[in-house]
Amino acid sequence: MPVEIKELTIRANIMNGCEENSEVKTEVGSDEDRGAIIAACVEQVLKILERKKER
């Protein structure tokens, strides 16, 4: 039996004036790593679409 959500509440805290010392660190991978991640994502999306089609 599917669950139906009739109401969804989302809260967000927004702060004015971010700290200047805050840093966002991102790790840049090689093209092979990116390709592997993209391939895995595509595979998962295709699986989800096929499951949806079966319903």
C-alpha positions in Angstrom: 0.0 0.0 0.0 1.6 3.3 -1.0 2.1 6.1 1.4 0.7 9.5 0.5 2.2 12.7 1.9 -0.5 15.4 2.1 1.6 18.1 3.7 5.3 18.8 3.7 7.0 21.4 5.8 10.5 22.7 4.9 12.4 25.0 7.2 15.6 26.9 6.3 17.9 29.1 8.3 19.4 32.0 6.3 22.2 34.0 7.9 23.2 37.4 6.6 26.9 38.1 6.3 28.7 34.8 5.9 32.0 34.4 7.6 34.9 35.3 5.4 37.1 32.6 6.8 34.7 29.8 5.8 36.1 27.6 3.0 34.5 25.2 0.7 36.7 22.3 -0.1 36.1 20.2 -3.2 38.2 17.4 -4.4 38.8 17.4 -8.1 39.1 13.9 -9.4 40.5 12.6 -12.6 38.5 12.1 -15.8 38.4 8.4 -15.1 36.8 9.0 -11.7 34.3 11.3 -13.1 33.5 8.9 -15.9 33.0 6.1 -13.4 30.7 8.2 -11.2 28.7 9.3 -14.2 28.3 5.7 -15.4 27.1 4.6 -12.0 24.6 7.5 -11.9 23.3 6.7 -15.3 23.0 3.0 -14.4 21.0 3.8 -11.3 18.7 6.2 -13.2 18.0 3.5 -15.8 17.2 1.0 -13.1 14.7 3.4 -11.5 13.1 4.2 -14.9 12.7 0.4 -15.6 11.1 -0.2 -12.2 8.7 2.7 -12.9 7.8 1.2 -16.3 7.0 -2.2 -14.7 4.3 -0.6 -12.4 
